[in-house]
């Protein structure tokens, strides 16, 4: 029989929430929320994106991501541009201001991850990473009981 981890969803959610809370505290001078940092990080890593794709990434409604983008655009963090292939669509692009703060944000993340993983050996860290990746892969498949993929946000409310 496999060892059952009690409250796995709650443990994962609590760890992620604590990491994001610390990150927000350390980057407070920039005035961005965790959701705004996630959106900005995605744009900096992956390049321009549509609002629809960003809403899916953040697991929020398109109208909510639109408001988030409005505030970030007003702050000079990103801008909307015409989509190069679909004149009806707009893409969201990180600005020079966002690119300038990226190295500082990466340093904060690296230090924070070191704090979060303190006391774990390199082998422990590799096992943790492999386990988390396997959990993600296991749950990418369609939920056989529902016939559709369950979002992690809904999963967390059930644990």
KOLVO-342262 format. One record per residue (C-alpha): residue in three letters; residue number from 1; x, y, z. Coordinates in pm, whole numbers, always signed. Layout:
{r=ALA	k=NUM	xx=X	yy=Y	zz=Z}
...
END
This chain:
{r=UNK	k=1	xx=+0	yy=+0	zz=+0}
{r=UNK	k=2	xx=+124	yy=+351	zz=-84}
{r=UNK	k=3	xx=+178	yy=+603	zz=+195}
{r=UNK	k=4	xx=-107	yy=+855	zz=+186}
{r=UNK	k=5	xx=-6	yy=+1217	zz=+245}
{r=UNK	k=6	xx=-274	yy=+1387	zz=+452}
{r=UNK	k=7	xx=-388	yy=+1728	zz=+326}
{r=UNK	k=8	xx=-153	yy=+1726	zz=+26}
{r=UNK	k=9	xx=-345	yy=+2003	zz=-151}
{r=UNK	k=10	xx=-339	yy=+2222	zz=+159}
{r=UNK	k=11	xx=+34	yy=+2164	zz=+210}
{r=UNK	k=12	xx=+114	yy=+2257	zz=-151}
{r=UNK	k=13	xx=-112	yy=+2561	zz=-140}
{r=UNK	k=14	xx=+27	yy=+2680	zz=+194}
{r=UNK	k=15	xx=+387	yy=+2648	zz=+74}
{r=UNK	k=16	xx=+311	yy=+2838	zz=-247}
{r=UNK	k=17	xx=+116	yy=+3106	zz=-60}
{r=UNK	k=18	xx=+403	yy=+3160	zz=+186}
{r=UNK	k=19	xx=+655	yy=+3190	zz=-97}
{r=UNK	k=20	xx=+439	yy=+3444	zz=-281}
{r=UNK	k=21	xx=+372	yy=+3640	zz=+41}
{r=UNK	k=22	xx=+744	yy=+3670	zz=+112}
{r=UNK	k=23	xx=+811	yy=+3763	zz=-249}
{r=UNK	k=24	xx=+547	yy=+4038	zz=-235}
{r=UNK	k=25	xx=+697	yy=+4170	zz=+90}
{r=UNK	k=26	xx=+1044	yy=+4189	zz=-64}
{r=UNK	k=27	xx=+925	yy=+4353	zz=-384}
{r=UNK	k=28	xx=+670	yy=+4586	zz=-223}
{r=UNK	k=29	xx=+860	yy=+4895	zz=-339}
{r=UNK	k=30	xx=+753	yy=+4811	zz=-695}
{r=UNK	k=31	xx=+383	yy=+4803	zz=-601}
{r=UNK	k=32	xx=+291	yy=+4483	zz=-786}
{r=UNK	k=33	xx=+71	yy=+4201	zz=-656}
{r=UNK	k=34	xx=+158	yy=+3833	zz=-681}
{r=UNK	k=35	xx=-74	yy=+3798	zz=-982}
{r=UNK	k=36	xx=+91	yy=+4095	zz=-1152}
{r=UNK	k=37	xx=+437	yy=+3948	zz=-1089}
{r=UNK	k=38	xx=+325	yy=+3612	zz=-1231}
{r=UNK	k=39	xx=+191	yy=+3783	zz=-1542}
{r=UNK	k=40	xx=+506	yy=+3992	zz=-1581}
{r=UNK	k=41	xx=+733	yy=+3693	zz=-1523}
{r=UNK	k=42	xx=+549	yy=+3501	zz=-1793}
{r=UNK	k=43	xx=+587	yy=+3786	zz=-2043}
{r=UNK	k=44	xx=+958	yy=+3824	zz=-1963}
{r=UNK	k=45	xx=+1024	yy=+3449	zz=-2000}
{r=UNK	k=46	xx=+793	yy=+3362	zz=-2288}
{r=UNK	k=47	xx=+752	yy=+3691	zz=-2473}
{r=UNK	k=48	xx=+433	yy=+3865	zz=-2586}
{r=UNK	k=49	xx=+105	yy=+3692	zz=-2511}
{r=UNK	k=50	xx=-266	yy=+3738	zz=-2570}
{r=UNK	k=51	xx=-495	yy=+3839	zz=-2285}
{r=UNK	k=52	xx=-679	yy=+3509	zz=-2326}
{r=UNK	k=53	xx=-359	yy=+3311	zz=-2270}
{r=UNK	k=54	xx=-272	yy=+3527	zz=-1968}
{r=UNK	k=55	xx=-618	yy=+3471	zz=-1817}
{r=UNK	k=56	xx=-570	yy=+3095	zz=-1854}
{r=UNK	k=57	xx=-222	yy=+3116	zz=-1699}
{r=UNK	k=58	xx=-353	yy=+3304	zz=-1394}
{r=UNK	k=59	xx=-675	yy=+3099	zz=-1383}
{r=UNK	k=60	xx=-893	yy=+3409	zz=-1380}
{r=UNK	k=61	xx=-1170	yy=+3541	zz=-1601}
{r=UNK	k=62	xx=-1071	yy=+3745	zz=-1909}
{r=UNK	k=63	xx=-1239	yy=+4059	zz=-1767}
{r=UNK	k=64	xx=-1029	yy=+4027	zz=-1450}
{r=UNK	k=65	xx=-704	yy=+3992	zz=-1646}
{r=UNK	k=66	xx=-808	yy=+4292	zz=-1854}
{r=UNK	k=67	xx=-837	yy=+4505	zz=-1538}
{r=UNK	k=68	xx=-505	yy=+4369	zz=-1412}
{r=UNK	k=69	xx=-340	yy=+4462	zz=-1742}
{r=UNK	k=70	xx=-504	yy=+4807	zz=-1734}
{r=UNK	k=71	xx=-343	yy=+4881	zz=-1395}
{r=UNK	k=72	xx=-5	yy=+4746	zz=-1507}
{r=UNK	k=73	xx=-21	yy=+4945	zz=-1831}
{r=UNK	k=74	xx=-93	yy=+5262	zz=-1632}
{r=UNK	k=75	xx=+212	yy=+5183	zz=-1418}
{r=UNK	k=76	xx=+431	yy=+5148	zz=-1726}
{r=UNK	k=77	xx=+501	yy=+4774	zz=-1675}
{r=UNK	k=78	xx=+353	yy=+4656	zz=-2003}
{r=UNK	k=79	xx=+169	yy=+4772	zz=-2312}
{r=UNK	k=80	xx=-89	yy=+4636	zz=-2552}
{r=UNK	k=81	xx=-1	yy=+4609	zz=-2919}
{r=UNK	k=82	xx=-180	yy=+4492	zz=-3230}
{r=UNK	k=83	xx=-153	yy=+4118	zz=-3284}
{r=UNK	k=84	xx=+74	yy=+4056	zz=-3585}
{r=UNK	k=85	xx=-152	yy=+3786	zz=-3734}
{r=UNK	k=86	xx=-502	yy=+3870	zz=-3607}
{r=UNK	k=87	xx=-609	yy=+4231	zz=-3642}
{r=UNK	k=88	xx=-901	yy=+4173	zz=-3403}
{r=UNK	k=89	xx=-670	yy=+4067	zz=-3119}
{r=UNK	k=90	xx=-420	yy=+4250	zz=-2903}
{r=UNK	k=91	xx=-103	yy=+4115	zz=-2748}
{r=UNK	k=92	xx=+52	yy=+4217	zz=-2419}
{r=UNK	k=93	xx=+422	yy=+4307	zz=-2417}
{r=UNK	k=94	xx=+661	yy=+4378	zz=-2127}
{r=UNK	k=95	xx=+816	yy=+4727	zz=-2131}
{r=UNK	k=96	xx=+1173	yy=+4840	zz=-2071}
{r=UNK	k=97	xx=+1071	yy=+4922	zz=-1713}
{r=UNK	k=98	xx=+975	yy=+4557	zz=-1659}
{r=UNK	k=99	xx=+1293	yy=+4428	zz=-1822}
{r=UNK	k=100	xx=+1501	yy=+4661	zz=-1602}
{r=UNK	k=101	xx=+1356	yy=+4519	zz=-1278}
{r=UNK	k=102	xx=+1380	yy=+4154	zz=-1390}
{r=UNK	k=103	xx=+1736	yy=+4092	zz=-1263}
{r=UNK	k=104	xx=+1643	yy=+4220	zz=-915}
{r=UNK	k=105	xx=+1330	yy=+4003	zz=-909}
{r=UNK	k=106	xx=+1536	yy=+3698	zz=-1012}
{r=UNK	k=107	xx=+1781	yy=+3761	zz=-727}
{r=UNK	k=108	xx=+1494	yy=+3787	zz=-481}
{r=UNK	k=109	xx=+1345	yy=+3462	zz=-611}
{r=UNK	k=110	xx=+1679	yy=+3279	zz=-586}
{r=UNK	k=111	xx=+1730	yy=+3394	zz=-226}
{r=UNK	k=112	xx=+1374	yy=+3307	zz=-136}
{r=UNK	k=113	xx=+1402	yy=+2958	zz=-285}
{r=UNK	k=114	xx=+1723	yy=+2905	zz=-88}
{r=UNK	k=115	xx=+1534	yy=+3002	zz=+229}
{r=UNK	k=116	xx=+1239	yy=+2779	zz=+147}
{r=UNK	k=117	xx=+1466	yy=+2481	zz=+74}
{r=UNK	k=118	xx=+1700	yy=+2533	zz=+370}
{r=UNK	k=119	xx=+1776	yy=+2206	zz=+544}
{r=UNK	k=120	xx=+1719	yy=+2000	zz=+230}
{r=UNK	k=121	xx=+2018	yy=+1830	zz=+72}
{r=UNK	k=122	xx=+2077	yy=+1855	zz=-303}
{r=UNK	k=123	xx=+1935	yy=+1502	zz=-334}
{r=UNK	k=124	xx=+1626	yy=+1605	zz=-133}
{r=UNK	k=125	xx=+1579	yy=+1903	zz=-364}
{r=UNK	k=126	xx=+1605	yy=+1686	zz=-675}
{r=UNK	k=127	xx=+1353	yy=+1438	zz=-532}
{r=UNK	k=128	xx=+1115	yy=+1722	zz=-438}
{r=UNK	k=129	xx=+1138	yy=+1872	zz=-786}
{r=UNK	k=130	xx=+1084	yy=+1534	zz=-953}
{r=UNK	k=131	xx=+786	yy=+1462	zz=-726}
{r=UNK	k=132	xx=+624	yy=+1799	zz=-797}
{r=UNK	k=133	xx=+675	yy=+1755	zz=-1171}
{r=UNK	k=134	xx=+519	yy=+1408	zz=-1150}
{r=UNK	k=135	xx=+218	yy=+1543	zz=-960}
{r=UNK	k=136	xx=+170	yy=+1807	zz=-1229}
{r=UNK	k=137	xx=+201	yy=+1547	zz=-1505}
{r=UNK	k=138	xx=-42	yy=+1312	zz=-1328}
{r=UNK	k=139	xx=-303	yy=+1587	zz=-1305}
{r=UNK	k=140	xx=-264	yy=+1720	zz=-1660}
{r=UNK	k=141	xx=-475	yy=+1433	zz=-1784}
{r=UNK	k=142	xx=-850	yy=+1469	zz=-1804}
{r=UNK	k=143	xx=-1019	yy=+1381	zz=-1476}
{r=UNK	k=144	xx=-1174	yy=+1037	zz=-1549}
{r=UNK	k=145	xx=-1455	yy=+1104	zz=-1301}
{r=UNK	k=146	xx=-1555	yy=+1437	zz=-1450}
{r=UNK	k=147	xx=-1468	yy=+1418	zz=-1817}
{r=UNK	k=148	xx=-1288	yy=+1752	zz=-1805}
{r=UNK	k=149	xx=-974	yy=+1893	zz=-1653}
{r=UNK	k=150	xx=-1019	yy=+2029	zz=-1301}
{r=UNK	k=151	xx=-834	yy=+2352	zz=-1231}
{r=UNK	k=152	xx=-592	yy=+2360	zz=-942}
{r=UNK	k=153	xx=-787	yy=+2649	zz=-791}
{r=UNK	k=154	xx=-1099	yy=+2431	zz=-766}
{r=UNK	k=155	xx=-896	yy=+2136	zz=-643}
{r=UNK	k=156	xx=-749	yy=+2340	zz=-358}
{r=UNK	k=157	xx=-1093	yy=+2444	zz=-234}
{r=UNK	k=158	xx=-1189	yy=+2078	zz=-202}
{r=UNK	k=159	xx=-893	yy=+1974	zz=+14}
END
